[in-house]
Amino acid sequence: MKNNTLLVTGGAGFIGANFVLYWLEQHKSDRVIVLDALTYAGNRANLEAVEGNPNFRFVHGDICDTALVESLLRDEGVNTLVHFAAESHVDRSITGPDAFIETNIIGTYSLLKASKKVWIDEPKAAGQVPVEHRFHHVSTDEVYGTLEKDEAPFKETNQYQPNSPYSASKAASDHLVRAYHHTYGLEVTTSNCSNNYGPFHFPEKLIPLVVTNILHDKPLPIYGDGQQIRDWLYVEDHARGIELVLNQGQVGENYNIGGHNEWANIDIVKLICMQMNQAFKSNPKLIEKFPLATNAAKGSSEELIVYVTDRAGHDRRYAIDATKTQNELGYEPVESFETGFSKTLQWYLDNAPWWQAIIDGTYRK
Ligand code: NAD
């Protein structure tokens, strides 16, 4: 599509913001409009690098506000919607599922309804052809359920077996997206991706939580035996995967995006401890910047690890088979885990004001 105008929902969150920064860098003549409700997980600071770019606009609003979505699609001439907005933290879905049902299911339905109306129904009623369009839905590998250690990774053809309120709400949204294509001809694609890591990751999630706790010399909580396995992908490689799906993906198809990079949670935590110890060893001045990080400075961050009661219904293993995306779209992650992981830890060391503002709550202002 030439002269793209993208509506990116949830663009102030972790992956959405990384996607917007990537997209505006790669597609300099495209316009990007972010629609974000700025929940606790949304942060305008994530988009600081593109504020002032004439091709970027931020709209503070809720995806459940169908009239607002319709007017943005119509008035801004949007032809591509990339849908990241969601409640995304599994723990929160266990203690308070309501917001997950509201945003992930009703919110996705609202976007589908608005897209169908503006891109298909209104032109048809005016005797015109539908607007050339794409609705891309960003989803997760968690919809496929859990795997045993020796089971084959998830393929796009695996049955959906979501186990948490989060993954169930994402699965429901995936089904709605599929139905809008089959029933109404909305031109949709969906990508199901594994765990992302990288800059701007909210410090309630495993990697930034462990880093910031080490810097505060706080305990590093590990659920159960810590042997839960996840596949980890550098966030910019997720953005690249979505770009490929948008440019070359077949309408109506699902594409798995993964990193061929499975780690047990406890091993990821130990790796962070080791790298933080090394960072303090090679730069003794770090302790002046992070005076509480006494275990890191002594090279003993692992001593902060504590095992806590496992999460209810905790899935044991997720693993992605991205062969279809690789064969059909030529997808391969670009970033090695080694460099992506080091870059990410360095980013948290270099950007303390970003996460400190989250921890002390001032980012909400
Ligand atoms: P996030 O929690 O960091 O960000 C979500 C964003 O959505 C926030 O900016 C928030 O303000 C916004 N939002 C929430 N409710 C909204 C509403 N009702 N209206 C408008 N905006 C709203 O999430 P993330 O980790 O960046 O995940 C983005 C998407 O990618 C989600 O759909 C998630 O399911 C999916 N995903 C995430 C991962 C991962 O590892 N984080 C992996 C695979 C897929």
Boltz pocket constraint, residues with backbone or C-beta under 6 A from the ligand:
constraints:
  - pocket:
      binder: B
      contacts: [[A, 9], [A, 10], [A, 11], [A, 12], [A, 13], [A, 14], [A, 15], [A, 16], [A, 35], [A, 36], [A, 37], [A, 38], [A, 39], [A, 40], [A, 41], [A, 42], [A, 43], [A, 61], [A, 62], [A, 63], [A, 64], [A, 83], [A, 84], [A, 85], [A, 86], [A, 87], [A, 88], [A, 89], [A, 103], [A, 107], [A, 138], [A, 139], [A, 140], [A, 141], [A, 170], [A, 192], [A, 193], [A, 194], [A, 195], [A, 196], [A, 197], [A, 200], [A, 202]]
      max_distance: 6.0
